[in-house]
Amino acid sequence: MRTSSNPAPLENPTALLSSSSGAPCVPVAAVREAPQLATATVTELPVRAQLQAATETATNTQTLTQPADGATWRRFHNHGIPEYLARRYWWAYLWSVSVWFFDHAFIINTILFGNYYKLMRAAISRLDPTFDGRVLQITCVYGAFTPSMAERMPNCEMHLMDVADVQLQSSRRKLRVAKGAAAAGATLSRMNAETLAYADNSFDKVVIFFLLHELPHDARARALEEAMRVLRPDGQLLIAEYGEQGGTHLMHRVKFLRNTLEAMEPFLGRFRKENLAEKIRATATRAGKNVADVFQLPVFGGFYRIVDFTMKPATAPNAAAQSRAGAS
């Protein structure tokens, strides 16, 4: 059994903006630099006090009074929120009204052309229900994905991070009504996916559900580097995302439809042109790990996909040479 009674070790206190769980924040093991979040501190409060503080902060940042320059997004560009998120997605993820609106099952399922539940079930089916180790979900997800994942693995130690308080509050409310010890004991922490506060090799599983296409290219690369860093050498990386750009799906072939979607998702076009499997392999190599197996499931004719990476420790060159020499 790999579950520990201690929370996942934190490596960088400046990257952790706040934490909400039944247990206090853990002692710091080592410090990694995160200049863009240098003013953040580790918060050690009871859950009720944490949520109250988060609510007050979110309330302050949700005011839609028009600033002098007419840019509403600037009202959300604070408390560690990246500029691209505030500028491009304040209306979808940072405004409390939109969080309430989009978190309805009908809405999110409509946005995904009726494929939300299919994607959710397909992703969750890749998780072992007997798993009792440590799992990290990188950023919150609209709908029932997070509580369903917790109920799928009731004995796991579940961690969830997001840079937005309003998203963490929403996820906490959903986990409160979910069944099982994993949901009840879940640790929610506010941090940036590009500078995770966890120590190296902290998690057995890392789950990313429809995040990557919403990150600029450089931010996406940093988030993947961080995901791979905190994943154990024999861990599992599970990703649900848009499929690669192809020439067969209607949404790819019709320019008007393609351009309309990419107007709403400004970073999607470049993401769909990337080879995700190769990018993950390269990222793993830099982290001293290897991809042992890749499972890919196309959804909605390949417009979406589930990609499941099984990792293995990298074999040192001298060790491999010695193994071949011994065999000969």
Secondary structure per residue as TSV (DSSP state, phi and psi in degrees):
chain	resnum	aa	ss	phi	psi
A	1	M	-	360.0	128.7
A	2	R	-	-104.3	-2.2
A	3	T	-	-69.2	137.6
A	4	S	-	-112.9	148.0
A	5	S	S	-76.3	-10.4
A	6	N	S	-95.9	145.1
A	7	P	-	-64.6	166.7
A	8	A	-	-58.3	134.2
A	9	P	-	-64.4	137.2
A	10	L	B	-92.2	135.9
A	11	E	S	-104.7	-26.5
A	12	N	-	-133.4	101.2
A	13	P	T	-68.4	-25.3
A	14	T	T	-73.9	-18.8
A	15	A	T	-86.7	-18.7
A	16	L	E	-88.1	118.8
A	17	L	E	-87.3	-38.6
A	18	S	E	-168.9	163.5
A	19	S	E	-138.7	141.8
A	20	S	E	-131.9	108.3
A	21	S	S	-159.6	178.2
A	22	G	S	-75.1	-14.3
A	23	A	S	-116.9	153.1
A	24	P	-	-68.9	166.2
A	25	C	-	-61.8	149.2
A	26	V	-	-85.1	160.7
A	27	P	-	-61.9	153.3
A	28	V	B	-81.9	131.1
A	29	A	-	-87.2	-45.7
A	30	A	-	-160.4	161.1
A	31	V	-	-108.9	130.4
A	32	R	-	-112.6	145.2
A	33	E	-	-73.9	137.8
A	34	A	-	-145.6	76.6
A	35	P	G	-56.1	-37.4
A	36	Q	G	-70.0	-15.1
A	37	L	G	-121.2	30.2
A	38	A	T	-65.3	-20.4
A	39	T	T	-89.6	-4.8
A	40	A	-	-75.2	150.7
A	41	T	-	-130.8	160.9
A	42	V	-	-80.1	127.2
A	43	T	-	-100.6	128.2
A	44	E	-	-122.1	91.3
A	45	L	-	-132.3	154.7
A	46	P	-	-58.6	155.7
A	47	V	H	-54.6	-45.3
A	48	R	H	-62.2	-41.8
A	49	A	H	-67.2	-37.6
A	50	Q	H	-61.4	-47.6
A	51	L	H	-66.4	-36.7
A	52	Q	H	-64.1	-44.2
A	53	A	H	-63.8	-40.9
A	54	A	H	-65.0	-38.1
A	55	T	H	-64.2	-42.6
A	56	E	H	-63.6	-41.9
A	57	T	H	-63.6	-46.6
A	58	A	H	-62.6	-39.0
A	59	T	H	-61.2	-41.7
A	60	N	H	-64.4	-35.0
A	61	T	H	-87.3	-8.5
A	62	Q	T	-90.6	-6.2
A	63	T	-	-60.1	129.5
A	64	L	-	-103.5	22.7
A	65	T	-	-58.5	129.2
A	66	Q	-	-68.3	122.6
A	67	P	-	-69.1	169.9
A	68	A	T	-58.9	-36.4
A	69	D	T	-86.2	2.8
A	70	G	S	80.6	3.7
A	71	A	-	-96.5	100.1
A	72	T	G	-59.8	-34.0
A	73	W	G	-59.0	-26.4
A	74	R	G	-62.7	-25.0
A	75	R	G	-64.7	-20.6
A	76	F	G	-104.9	-4.4
A	77	H	S	-88.9	74.3
A	78	N	-	-158.6	177.0
A	79	H	T	53.3	37.0
A	80	G	T	83.6	2.8
A	81	I	-	-71.0	124.3
A	82	P	-	-61.8	150.2
A	83	E	H	-61.7	-42.0
A	84	Y	H	-62.4	-34.6
A	85	L	H	-70.2	-44.7
A	86	A	H	-66.1	-42.8
A	87	R	H	-71.3	-44.0
A	88	R	H	-94.4	-27.6
A	89	Y	H	-131.0	16.9
A	90	W	I	-57.6	-36.9
A	91	W	I	-70.6	-17.3
A	92	A	I	-106.2	-30.6
A	93	Y	I	-129.0	-14.4
A	94	L	I	-112.4	-21.7
A	95	W	S	-86.5	127.1
A	96	S	H	-58.3	-34.4
A	97	V	H	-65.2	-43.0
A	98	S	H	-69.6	-34.7
A	99	V	H	-61.7	-43.9
A	100	W	H	-62.6	-43.2
A	101	F	H	-67.1	-52.1
A	102	F	H	-72.5	-17.5
A	103	D	T	-80.6	2.8
A	104	H	S	-78.3	136.1
A	105	A	H	-56.9	-42.2
A	106	F	H	-62.3	-40.6
A	107	I	H	-66.7	-51.5
A	108	I	H	-67.8	-32.5
A	109	N	H	-69.0	-36.5
A	110	T	H	-66.5	-41.7
A	111	I	H	-60.0	-35.0
A	112	L	T	-95.3	25.8
A	113	F	T	53.9	39.8
A	114	G	T	78.6	15.8
A	115	N	-	-110.4	7.1
A	116	Y	H	-59.5	-50.5
A	117	Y	H	-68.1	-34.9
A	118	K	H	-63.6	-43.1
A	119	L	H	-66.6	-43.0
A	120	M	H	-62.5	-47.6
A	121	R	H	-64.7	-40.1
A	122	A	H	-63.8	-41.9
A	123	A	H	-68.0	-47.2
A	124	I	H	-66.2	-29.8
A	125	S	T	-65.4	-17.6
A	126	R	T	-82.4	-1.4
A	127	L	S	-102.9	132.2
A	128	D	-	-71.9	119.2
A	129	P	T	-65.7	-17.6
A	130	T	T	-92.3	1.4
A	131	F	-	-60.9	131.0
A	132	D	-	-126.6	22.4
A	133	G	S	-96.4	-152.5
A	134	R	E	-108.7	129.2
A	135	V	E	-126.3	140.9
A	136	L	E	-120.3	126.6
A	137	Q	E	-100.9	120.2
A	138	I	E	-89.3	105.6
A	139	T	S	77.1	152.7
A	140	C	-	-74.4	163.5
A	141	V	-	-135.2	136.0
A	142	Y	S	-68.5	153.2
A	143	G	S	88.1	-159.3
A	144	A	S	-96.5	12.4
A	145	F	H	-60.6	-50.3
A	146	T	H	-63.4	-51.6
A	147	P	H	-63.7	-32.9
A	148	S	H	-67.2	-37.9
A	149	M	H	-66.1	-40.2
A	150	A	H	-63.3	-39.7
A	151	E	H	-72.8	-28.7
A	152	R	H	-65.3	-37.0
A	153	M	S	-122.4	72.9
A	154	P	T	-65.8	-17.8
A	155	N	T	-101.0	4.2
A	156	C	S	-81.6	164.6
A	157	E	E	-99.7	108.6
A	158	M	E	-100.8	132.5
A	159	H	E	-125.8	141.5
A	160	L	E	-137.0	130.3
A	161	M	E	-126.9	152.2
A	162	D	E	-159.9	156.0
A	163	V	S	-86.4	-12.0
A	164	A	-	-109.1	124.5
A	165	D	H	-57.3	-43.1
A	166	V	H	-62.1	-33.3
A	167	Q	H	-70.9	-41.6
A	168	L	H	-65.2	-38.0
A	169	Q	H	-61.6	-43.0
A	170	S	H	-62.6	-44.1
A	171	S	H	-66.0	-38.1
A	172	R	H	-61.9	-41.9
A	173	R	H	-61.5	-40.6
A	174	K	H	-70.4	-36.8
A	175	L	H	-69.6	-28.4
A	176	R	H	-63.4	-28.9
A	177	V	T	-100.9	-0.4
A	178	A	S	-78.9	158.3
A	179	K	-	-91.7	151.2
A	180	G	S	103.0	158.9
A	181	A	H	-68.8	-32.0
A	182	A	H	-61.4	-44.2
A	183	A	H	-67.8	-43.1
A	184	A	H	-65.2	-34.4
A	185	G	T	-101.2	11.4
A	186	A	-	-62.1	141.1
A	187	T	E	-104.1	121.0
A	188	L	E	-108.9	125.8
A	189	S	E	-129.9	142.9
A	190	R	E	-98.2	114.4
A	191	M	E	-158.4	169.1
A	192	N	-	-91.2	134.0
A	193	A	T	-62.0	-19.9
A	194	E	T	-82.1	-15.0
A	195	T	S	-142.7	69.1
A	196	L	-	-65.3	144.3
A	197	A	-	-87.9	-2.4
A	198	Y	B	-78.4	152.3
A	199	A	-	-72.6	162.9
A	200	D	T	-56.8	144.1
A	201	N	T	56.5	42.8
A	202	S	-	-88.1	-22.0
A	203	F	E	-125.4	143.3
A	204	D	E	-78.8	-31.6
A	205	K	E	-137.2	139.7
A	206	V	E	-125.7	129.1
A	207	V	E	-119.3	129.9
A	208	I	E	-129.1	113.8
A	209	F	E	-114.2	103.6
A	210	F	S	55.0	48.7
A	211	L	-	-108.1	-43.0
A	212	L	G	-57.8	-39.3
A	213	H	G	-70.2	-11.6
A	214	E	G	-97.7	7.3
A	215	L	S	-108.6	141.0
A	216	P	-	-59.7	160.7
A	217	H	H	-53.1	-50.2
A	218	D	H	-67.4	-40.2
A	219	A	H	-64.9	-38.1
A	220	R	H	-62.5	-42.8
A	221	A	H	-62.8	-42.0
A	222	R	H	-67.0	-39.4
A	223	A	H	-64.5	-39.6
A	224	L	H	-67.9	-38.3
A	225	E	H	-60.5	-43.2
A	226	E	H	-68.2	-41.3
A	227	A	H	-59.7	-43.0
A	228	M	H	-70.4	-34.0
A	229	R	H	-63.3	-42.6
A	230	V	H	-84.3	-10.0
A	231	L	E	-82.3	136.4
A	232	R	E	-68.1	153.6
A	233	P	E	-58.0	-24.9
A	234	D	E	-109.9	26.2
A	235	G	E	-86.0	-172.1
A	236	Q	E	-126.1	129.3
A	237	L	E	-113.4	115.3
A	238	L	E	-112.8	124.0
A	239	I	E	-128.4	132.8
A	240	A	E	-114.4	130.0
A	241	E	E	-159.2	177.5
A	242	Y	E	-67.4	150.1
A	243	G	-	-78.0	168.5
A	244	E	-	-69.0	155.5
A	245	Q	-	-62.0	127.9
A	246	G	-	-134.8	179.5
A	247	G	S	-109.4	7.8
A	248	T	S	-106.8	-37.7
A	249	H	S	-71.2	143.0
A	250	L	H	-56.4	-40.2
A	251	M	H	-68.8	-17.7
A	252	H	H	-91.5	-34.7
A	253	R	H	-80.0	-34.6
A	254	V	-	-87.9	113.4
A	255	K	H	-60.3	-39.9
A	256	F	H	-60.9	-45.7
A	257	L	H	-65.0	-42.6
A	258	R	H	-62.8	-45.1
A	259	N	H	-68.7	-35.2
A	260	T	H	-63.3	-45.9
A	261	L	H	-64.2	-42.1
A	262	E	H	-72.8	-18.7
A	263	A	H	-69.9	-34.4
A	264	M	H	-81.1	-28.9
A	265	E	S	-121.0	84.2
A	266	P	T	-65.0	-17.7
A	267	F	T	-105.6	2.5
A	268	L	H	-70.3	-39.3
A	269	G	H	-56.2	-49.1
A	270	R	H	-69.1	-37.9
A	271	F	H	-60.2	-42.2
A	272	R	H	-69.8	-15.6
A	273	K	T	-88.8	-7.2
A	274	E	S	-88.2	151.1
A	275	N	-	-91.1	99.3
A	276	L	H	-62.4	-41.3
A	277	A	H	-61.8	-43.9
A	278	E	H	-66.9	-36.7
A	279	K	H	-64.6	-40.8
A	280	I	H	-67.1	-40.4
A	281	R	H	-60.0	-44.7
A	282	A	H	-66.2	-39.9
A	283	T	H	-64.5	-40.6
A	284	A	H	-63.3	-42.6
A	285	T	H	-59.9	-43.6
A	286	R	H	-64.6	-26.3
A	287	A	T	-90.3	5.5
A	288	G	T	76.2	29.9
A	289	K	E	-132.5	164.9
A	290	N	E	-127.8	151.9
A	291	V	E	-88.8	117.4
A	292	A	E	-84.2	-34.7
A	293	D	E	-155.8	145.9
A	294	V	E	-127.6	122.4
A	295	F	E	-108.2	127.1
A	296	Q	E	-125.9	131.0
A	297	L	E	-124.3	110.9
A	298	P	E	-73.7	141.9
A	299	V	E	-128.1	139.3
A	300	F	T	59.8	49.0
A	301	G	T	67.7	23.9
A	302	G	T	90.9	-0.5
A	303	F	T	-66.2	-32.2
A	304	Y	E	-121.4	170.7
A	305	R	E	-159.0	153.2
A	306	I	E	-111.2	126.8
A	307	V	E	-125.3	122.8
A	308	D	E	-118.3	115.6
A	309	F	E	-105.0	124.0
A	310	T	E	-100.5	126.4
A	311	M	E	-98.6	162.3
A	312	K	E	-147.8	152.1
A	313	P	E	-61.5	144.7
A	314	A	-	-70.4	140.2
A	315	T	-	-88.7	122.0
A	316	A	-	-62.6	140.2
A	317	P	H	-54.7	-42.5
A	318	N	H	-68.5	-33.3
A	319	A	H	-67.0	-41.1
A	320	A	H	-65.1	-39.6
A	321	A	H	-64.9	-41.6
A	322	Q	H	-64.6	-37.5
A	323	S	H	-64.5	-42.3
A	324	R	H	-67.2	-38.2
A	325	A	H	-65.7	-38.8
A	326	G	H	-66.6	-36.2
A	327	A	H	-68.4	-32.3
A	328	S	-	-79.1	360.0
